[in-house]
Every structure is written in structure tokens, then in C-alpha cells.
């Protein structure tokens, strides 16, 4: 996926999704990296014009490197122009736990995935074989929030109703640290992109930042007046956004632990929050039946995304941040343009509420999980349902694509 081309300690790394390249260079005797994103790249983009724009602002792209960069951009265009006609089939059905699942998540490559459960454990699974690799035991109550430290995938964080978060080794299943300090259930967590911090959100109205290396608490983020149920780091890792049942969203400066902005405008509990890829926007979903798009720098509300007839339970950007998908208790999903805020398609067909929505990495498909015991794959361009994924005998509450977009996991 990411072929490396080396030349005298300088490299250009082809990053497929989101489209871009990573420059690897040496400065002051130290190896450094710098990324260039092509969020607006399409199969029709003029490569020569794009290359000229890059060279005007990026001195690392010298004349001797232009042919190499041009070839990489063309490869990215080829990847983006590939038609996706795949159909999904039931590959494995796993009785993962003796009690209900709470969440599922892939590592970045999709080679393994994890499941959390009311049985107080998290399990690691091999995707190809369906083999259980490790059972992570130690929590004294429901394991509710789980995450890999993607893109690395060598650590797992689990958050529990026992008020603790645990950090585990993916390879051995060993528990590195137990993060203690919350006074109520932990219901959401995330690694920062650098995998140096874990953020946890709790029913005690606070979020906490924890040092992955030392296991120590870095800071407590206090400012909400009700439970925190969703949080998200930006791509750089210097900001964290938290969403609460107090109807507000808070934007935090990670290094200092200070509150930068309180985003006020929703009239119901917040259900989901997310940054876009370039860290410029935040999208929030609420029980007030609406989503809002916010400017991440100023904290101002840019638009309210309306149209649902019931609570909005989930929201997400696609990889490039150009599209927003919503999931609602009204049984529909919608896709909005993140620049114009216009609804570009309405996905109708489920017979129960939709609790989870996500894009495939290419941004061409939307996956929804519903209380009607099915998941559905939708075409963004045509708004049509391409496939109904059946087989579960109860509500599907979680779903995800792997990084390649060729494997789906659903949990019920």
C-alpha cells in the first residue's frame, strides 16, 4: 500500500488514502518527515498544474525529483479511478463472547480486529482465520470502549464501566498499565495519531489524557456539566474535541489541557463528534435531530445539517473530509457536501434505527448498521443500496471497513 522509494536518505512515500505523499528528509542530522495532502485530487486533475503548485510552496520538491513525484501522483489517480464492483459475502460468523458485544474495531491493515463485551473482556481476533488470538482479562465490569493505536496497531486501549482504562500489548495480550482516576464509567476513548497519548471520556463529566509510555495521567479536562460520550483527536494530535450530554462540545488544546472553545448551539445531547482530515472542521451529531459543522479555529458554527425526523445517532467525514454521512433513529442516512452543506443523497431502506455509519476508504460507499438486524452498503453517487448484509438475529450496533475497503465487520 505504501511503497517506499529511497535515494540518499530522502524518500517519497506514496500514501493512498487520503491521497498524498510523505517526504522523508534529513535536517540538522535528524531524520524528519513532512506530508503533502491531495484532498482534492481526482482522476481528471491536471498533474502538471498540480505539480507546479506544489513546487511553488515546497522547496523539498527539487527539479530532479519532479518526475518521481509526477509518477506517484499518476499512481494515486489510477487508484482513485478504479471501479469498485465488489460484492461482500459472509466469510466468518463468530460467537465472540458469552455476553453481548459492546464494540468492534479493526487494526489499520484489517489483519486483526478486537471486540469488547459485557463479559468484562476484550478479545483479539485474526481476520483471515477467525482464530481468537488473545483474551484481555482484568476489568471488573463491562468493557465498553476499545481502540487500536492505528496506524501502528501494536497497542490496544480498553475503557470500562469499572472506571478504569487499560493499555495492552497486541502481540502478547499483556497489560502494560491500568489508568485509574475517573470516578464513573468510561464510555469513549481514543489514541492520538502519534500513539503517545490516550484520551478517555467518562460519565463523571471529565476527559483525561494519559501518557502511553509512562502510564501517568497528563491532564484532566474539566468543563462539561454532564457525561462525555464522544471524543476525537485531530490529525495533528494537538487538539481534542469532546461531546457531552450537556448539549455542548468543547475544543481543547492538548499540550496545555486548556479549553479553547465551547461550541454551543445544539438543543439536545451530543451523540458523536469528529474532526475532518485537515483539522479545519468539526462535525457534531445530536439528539435534537440535527448535525452541525463548526470552524475548528474560531469555534463558530458554519452550518446546521437538517432533514432527519428523529435523533441523529452517528456522524462521520469521509477520508478526505469532503463528505459527511449521518445516521438517524428515523431509519435513514444522509450524505452532505462538506463545502456547500447540501444533502447530496438520502439513503432509505432500513426498517429500524441506524446507529452507526461509515465511509469506505475510497469515499464511494457508505456502510450502515441498523436495529433491523441488517447492515447495508450504499453507493454515494447513485444513492442506491448495493447490498443488504443479512445473517444477524439481533440489532447491529457497530460496523467498519478495513483500510483497503474489501472487508467489513459487523457486531450485534
C-alpha positions as CSV (number, residue, x, y, z in Angstrom):
1,X,0.0,0.0,0.0
2,X,2.8,2.4,0.8
3,X,5.8,1.7,-1.5
4,X,9.0,3.3,-0.3
5,X,11.4,4.8,-2.8
6,X,14.7,5.7,-1.2
7,X,17.6,7.9,-2.5
8,X,20.4,9.3,-0.3
9,X,18.3,9.3,2.9
10,X,15.5,11.1,1.1
11,X,12.3,9.3,0.2
12,X,8.8,9.9,-1.2
13,X,6.2,7.7,0.3
14,X,3.0,7.0,-1.7
15,X,0.0,7.3,0.6
16,X,-3.1,6.0,-1.0
17,X,-5.8,7.2,1.4
18,X,-6.2,10.1,1.9
19,X,-4.3,10.8,-1.3
20,X,-0.9,12.3,-0.6
21,X,2.8,11.8,-0.3
22,X,5.1,11.8,2.7
23,X,8.5,13.4,2.3
24,X,11.3,11.8,4.3
25,X,14.4,14.1,4.6
26,X,17.4,15.0,6.8
27,X,17.8,18.3,8.6
28,X,20.4,19.1,11.1
29,X,21.5,15.5,11.2
30,X,18.0,14.3,12.1
31,X,15.5,12.3,10.0
32,X,12.3,14.2,9.5
33,X,9.0,13.7,7.6
34,X,6.6,16.1,6.0
35,X,3.3,15.3,4.3
36,X,1.6,16.8,1.3
37,X,-2.1,16.1,1.1
38,X,-4.0,15.9,-2.2
39,X,-7.5,16.1,-0.7
40,X,-9.0,17.5,-4.0
41,X,-7.2,15.1,-6.3
42,X,-9.5,13.4,-8.9
43,X,-8.8,11.2,-11.9
44,X,-9.3,14.4,-14.0
45,X,-6.8,16.6,-12.2
46,X,-4.1,18.0,-14.4
47,X,-0.9,16.5,-12.9
48,X,1.4,19.2,-14.4
49,X,-0.6,22.0,-12.9
50,X,-0.8,20.3,-9.5
51,X,3.0,19.6,-9.6
52,X,3.7,23.3,-10.4
53,X,1.5,24.4,-7.5
54,X,3.4,22.0,-5.2
55,X,6.8,23.2,-6.3
56,X,5.9,26.8,-5.7
57,X,5.4,26.2,-1.9
58,X,7.5,23.1,-1.2
59,X,11.3,23.6,-1.7
60,X,11.9,19.9,-0.9
61,X,10.5,19.0,-4.3
62,X,13.5,19.9,-6.5
63,X,13.8,19.7,-10.3
64,X,15.5,16.3,-10.0
65,X,12.5,14.9,-8.1
66,X,9.7,16.2,-10.2
67,X,9.4,13.1,-12.5
68,X,9.3,10.9,-9.4
69,X,6.5,13.0,-7.8
70,X,4.6,13.1,-11.1
71,X,4.7,9.3,-11.3
72,X,3.4,9.0,-7.7
73,X,0.5,11.4,-8.4
74,X,-0.4,9.4,-11.5
75,X,-0.5,6.2,-9.5
76,X,-2.8,7.9,-7.0
77,X,-5.1,8.9,-9.8
78,X,-5.1,5.4,-11.1
79,X,-6.1,4.1,-7.7
80,X,-8.9,6.7,-7.4
81,X,-10.3,5.9,-10.8
82,X,-10.6,2.1,-10.2
83,X,-14.2,1.0,-10.4
84,X,-15.4,-0.8,-7.3
85,X,-17.8,-3.5,-8.2
86,X,-17.1,-5.9,-5.4
87,X,-19.8,-7.8,-3.5
88,X,-19.4,-8.8,0.1
89,X,-20.1,-12.4,1.2
90,X,-20.3,-13.9,4.7
91,X,-16.8,-15.0,5.5
92,X,-16.9,-15.8,9.2
93,X,-19.6,-15.8,11.9
94,X,-18.0,-15.7,15.3
95,X,-19.7,-16.3,18.6
96,X,-17.2,-13.9,20.1
97,X,-18.4,-13.7,23.8
98,X,-20.8,-15.3,26.2
99,X,-22.5,-11.9,26.8
100,X,-23.4,-9.2,24.3
101,X,-20.8,-7.2,22.4
102,X,-20.3,-3.5,23.0
103,X,-17.9,-2.6,20.2
104,X,-15.7,-3.8,17.4
105,X,-12.7,-2.3,15.7
106,X,-10.1,-3.2,13.0
107,X,-6.4,-2.5,13.1
108,X,-5.4,-0.4,10.1
109,X,-4.5,-3.2,7.7
110,X,-7.5,-5.2,8.7
111,X,-5.4,-8.3,9.6
112,X,-6.9,-8.4,13.1
113,X,-9.8,-6.9,15.0
114,X,-11.0,-6.5,18.5
115,X,-14.3,-7.0,20.3
116,X,-15.4,-5.6,23.7
117,X,-18.2,-7.2,25.7
118,X,-20.4,-7.2,28.8
119,X,-18.4,-10.3,29.8
120,X,-15.7,-7.9,31.0
121,X,-13.2,-8.9,28.4
122,X,-11.7,-7.7,25.1
123,X,-10.7,-10.3,22.5
124,X,-8.2,-10.0,19.7
125,X,-9.1,-12.0,16.5
126,X,-7.2,-12.9,13.3
127,X,-9.4,-11.7,10.5
128,X,-8.3,-14.3,7.9
129,X,-8.8,-17.4,10.1
130,X,-11.3,-16.2,12.6
131,X,-9.0,-17.5,15.3
132,X,-9.0,-15.9,18.8
133,X,-5.5,-14.7,19.4
134,X,-5.8,-13.3,22.9
135,X,-8.4,-12.6,25.6
136,X,-7.7,-9.4,27.5
137,X,-8.9,-10.1,31.1
138,X,-8.7,-7.9,34.2
139,X,-11.6,-5.4,34.0
140,X,-14.2,-5.8,36.7
141,X,-17.2,-4.6,34.7
142,X,-18.3,-4.1,31.1
143,X,-15.6,-3.3,28.5
144,X,-17.4,-0.6,26.6
145,X,-14.8,1.4,24.6
146,X,-12.0,-0.2,22.7
147,X,-9.3,1.1,20.2
148,X,-6.1,0.1,18.4
149,X,-3.3,2.7,18.3
150,X,-3.6,2.9,14.5
151,X,-1.7,3.1,12.2
152,X,0.8,1.2,14.4
153,X,-1.6,-1.4,15.8
154,X,0.8,-2.7,18.5
155,X,-1.3,-1.5,21.4
156,X,-4.9,-1.6,22.5
157,X,-6.8,0.6,24.9
158,X,-9.9,-0.6,26.7
159,X,-12.3,1.5,28.7
160,X,-14.7,0.0,31.2
161,X,-17.6,0.6,33.5
162,X,-15.2,-0.2,36.3
163,X,-13.9,3.4,35.9
164,X,-10.5,2.3,34.6
165,X,-8.8,2.2,31.2
166,X,-6.2,-0.4,30.4
167,X,-3.3,-0.4,27.9
168,X,-2.4,-3.8,26.3
169,X,0.1,-5.3,24.0
170,X,-1.4,-6.6,20.8
171,X,1.3,-9.2,20.3
172,X,1.3,-10.7,23.8
173,X,-2.0,-9.7,25.4
174,X,-0.1,-8.3,28.4
175,X,-1.5,-5.4,30.3
176,X,1.1,-2.5,30.3
177,X,-0.8,-0.1,32.5
178,X,-4.1,0.5,34.4
179,X,-5.2,4.1,34.2
180,X,-7.1,5.0,37.4
181,X,-8.6,8.4,38.2
182,X,-12.1,8.6,36.8
183,X,-15.0,8.4,39.3
184,X,-17.6,6.9,36.9
185,X,-17.8,4.7,33.8
186,X,-15.5,5.3,30.9
187,X,-17.6,5.3,27.7
188,X,-15.3,6.6,25.0
189,X,-11.5,6.7,24.3
190,X,-9.0,7.4,21.5
191,X,-5.3,7.3,20.9
192,X,-3.7,10.4,19.4
193,X,-2.2,9.9,15.9
194,X,1.3,9.7,17.3
195,X,0.3,7.0,19.8
196,X,1.8,8.9,22.7
197,X,-1.4,9.7,24.5
198,X,-4.8,8.0,25.2
199,X,-7.8,10.2,25.9
200,X,-10.7,8.8,27.9
201,X,-14.2,10.3,28.3
202,X,-16.3,9.4,31.3
203,X,-19.8,9.6,32.8
204,X,-18.0,11.7,35.6
205,X,-18.2,14.7,33.1
206,X,-14.4,14.8,32.6
207,X,-12.0,13.6,30.0
208,X,-8.4,12.6,30.9
209,X,-5.2,12.4,28.9
210,X,-2.8,9.6,29.7
211,X,0.9,9.1,28.8
212,X,1.3,5.8,26.8
213,X,5.0,5.5,27.6
214,X,4.9,6.1,31.4
215,X,1.2,5.2,32.2
216,X,0.8,8.5,34.1
217,X,-2.1,10.9,33.9
218,X,-1.1,14.0,31.9
219,X,-4.2,16.2,32.5
220,X,-7.8,16.3,33.4
221,X,-10.1,18.2,31.1
222,X,-12.9,19.6,33.2
223,X,-15.6,21.8,31.7
224,X,-18.7,19.8,30.9
225,X,-21.6,19.6,33.2
226,X,-22.8,16.2,32.1
227,X,-21.5,12.9,30.7
228,X,-18.9,12.9,27.9
229,X,-19.9,10.3,25.4
230,X,-17.7,11.1,22.3
231,X,-14.2,12.4,21.7
232,X,-11.8,12.8,18.9
233,X,-8.2,13.9,18.3
234,X,-7.4,16.0,15.2
235,X,-4.9,14.6,12.7
236,X,-2.0,16.6,14.1
237,X,-2.8,15.5,17.6
238,X,-2.6,18.9,19.2
239,X,-6.4,19.3,19.7
240,X,-9.1,17.2,21.2
241,X,-12.9,17.6,20.9
242,X,-15.4,16.3,23.4
243,X,-19.1,15.9,23.1
244,X,-21.4,15.8,26.1
245,X,-25.0,15.1,27.3
246,X,-24.9,18.8,28.4
247,X,-25.7,19.7,24.7
248,X,-22.2,21.3,24.2
249,X,-18.9,20.4,22.6
250,X,-15.6,21.6,23.9
251,X,-12.4,22.1,21.9
252,X,-9.2,21.5,24.0
253,X,-5.6,22.4,23.4
254,X,-3.8,19.1,24.1
255,X,-0.3,20.3,25.2
256,X,-1.7,22.7,27.8
257,X,-5.0,21.0,28.6
258,X,-6.8,24.3,28.3
259,X,-10.2,24.8,26.9
260,X,-10.1,26.8,23.6
261,X,-13.8,27.0,22.6
262,X,-17.1,25.8,23.8
263,X,-19.4,25.0,20.9
264,X,-22.9,26.0,21.8
265,X,-26.0,25.6,19.6
266,X,-27.4,22.1,19.9
267,X,-30.6,21.7,21.8
268,X,-30.1,18.0,22.7
269,X,-27.5,15.6,23.9
270,X,-24.4,15.2,21.7
271,X,-24.1,11.7,20.2
272,X,-20.9,12.0,18.1
273,X,-18.1,14.4,17.3
274,X,-15.3,14.2,14.6
275,X,-12.6,16.3,13.0
276,X,-12.0,16.3,9.3
277,X,-8.6,15.3,7.9
278,X,-7.1,18.7,7.5
279,X,-8.2,19.7,11.0
280,X,-10.2,22.7,9.8
281,X,-13.7,21.4,10.6
282,X,-15.6,19.6,13.3
283,X,-18.9,17.9,12.8
284,X,-21.3,17.1,15.6
285,X,-24.5,15.0,15.8
286,X,-27.2,15.5,18.4
287,X,-30.4,14.1,19.8
288,X,-32.0,17.3,18.6
289,X,-32.3,15.7,15.1
290,X,-29.6,17.9,13.6
291,X,-25.8,17.9,12.9
292,X,-23.7,21.0,12.9
293,X,-20.4,21.9,11.1
294,X,-18.0,24.1,13.1
295,X,-14.9,26.0,12.2
296,X,-12.2,24.4,14.3
297,X,-10.1,27.6,14.5
298,X,-12.8,30.0,15.6
299,X,-15.3,27.7,17.1
300,X,-18.1,29.3,15.0
301,X,-21.0,27.2,13.7
302,X,-20.8,27.2,9.9
303,X,-23.9,25.3,9.1
304,X,-26.7,23.2,10.6
305,X,-27.4,20.0,8.7
306,X,-31.2,19.3,8.9
307,X,-33.6,16.9,7.4
308,X,-33.8,14.0,9.8
309,X,-37.1,13.3,11.6
310,X,-35.6,11.7,14.7
311,X,-32.4,11.7,16.8
312,X,-29.0,11.7,14.9
313,X,-27.0,8.9,16.4
314,X,-23.8,9.0,14.5
315,X,-21.9,11.2,12.0
316,X,-18.6,11.0,10.2
317,X,-16.4,12.6,7.5
318,X,-15.0,10.6,4.6
319,X,-11.2,10.3,4.5
320,X,-10.7,13.5,2.6
321,X,-13.2,15.5,4.6
322,X,-15.3,16.4,1.6
323,X,-18.4,14.4,2.5
324,X,-20.3,14.0,5.8
325,X,-22.6,11.0,6.5
326,X,-25.3,10.9,9.2
327,X,-27.2,8.0,10.8
328,X,-30.5,8.5,12.5
329,X,-33.2,6.9,14.6
330,X,-35.6,7.7,11.7
331,X,-34.1,4.8,9.8
332,X,-32.3,6.8,7.2
333,X,-28.8,8.0,6.5
334,X,-27.8,11.2,4.6
335,X,-24.7,12.3,2.8
336,X,-23.8,16.0,2.8
337,X,-21.2,18.0,0.9
338,X,-18.8,19.4,3.5
339,X,-18.2,22.6,1.4
340,X,-21.7,23.5,0.4
341,X,-23.6,21.7,3.3
342,X,-26.1,20.5,0.7
343,X,-27.6,17.0,1.1
344,X,-26.3,15.0,-1.9
345,X,-28.1,11.8,-1.2
346,X,-30.6,10.2,1.1
347,X,-30.2,6.6,1.9
348,X,-33.6,4.9,2.6
349,X,-34.4,1.2,3.0
350,X,-33.7,0.2,6.6
351,X,-36.7,-0.7,8.7
352,X,-35.2,0.3,12.1
353,X,-33.0,3.0,13.5
354,X,-29.4,3.3,12.2
355,X,-26.9,3.5,15.0
356,X,-23.6,3.5,13.0
357,X,-22.4,4.9,9.7
358,X,-19.0,4.9,8.0
359,X,-17.5,5.5,4.5
360,X,-15.2,3.1,2.8
361,X,-11.7,4.5,2.4
362,X,-12.3,5.5,-1.2
363,X,-15.3,7.5,-0.2
364,X,-17.5,5.8,-2.8
365,X,-19.6,3.6,-0.4
366,X,-21.4,4.1,2.8
367,X,-21.9,1.3,5.3
368,X,-24.8,1.5,7.8
369,X,-25.7,-0.7,10.8
370,X,-29.4,-0.9,11.9
371,X,-31.7,-2.2,14.5
372,X,-33.5,-4.1,11.7
373,X,-30.7,-6.8,12.0
374,X,-29.1,-5.9,8.7
375,X,-26.2,-3.8,7.5
376,X,-26.3,-2.1,4.1
377,X,-23.8,-1.0,1.6
378,X,-24.8,2.1,-0.4
379,X,-23.4,3.9,-3.5
380,X,-22.7,7.6,-2.7
381,X,-23.1,8.7,-6.3
382,X,-26.5,7.0,-7.1
383,X,-27.9,6.8,-3.5
384,X,-28.8,3.2,-4.3
385,X,-28.5,0.2,-1.9
386,X,-25.9,-2.1,-3.4
387,X,-26.2,-4.9,-0.9
388,X,-28.1,-5.9,2.2
389,X,-25.8,-7.8,4.6
390,X,-28.0,-10.3,6.4
391,X,-27.5,-13.1,8.9
392,X,-27.6,-11.4,12.3
393,X,-30.5,-12.3,14.6
394,X,-30.5,-9.1,16.6
395,X,-29.7,-5.4,16.3
396,X,-26.4,-4.5,14.6
397,X,-24.8,-1.7,16.6
398,X,-21.3,-1.5,15.1
399,X,-19.7,-1.8,11.7
400,X,-16.5,-0.9,10.0
401,X,-14.5,-1.2,6.8
402,X,-10.8,-2.2,6.8
403,X,-8.3,0.2,5.2
404,X,-8.4,-1.5,1.8
405,X,-12.2,-1.4,1.8
406,X,-12.5,-5.1,0.9
407,X,-13.6,-6.4,4.3
408,X,-16.5,-5.4,6.6
409,X,-17.0,-6.3,10.2
410,X,-20.4,-6.1,11.9
411,X,-21.3,-6.6,15.5
412,X,-24.6,-7.4,17.3
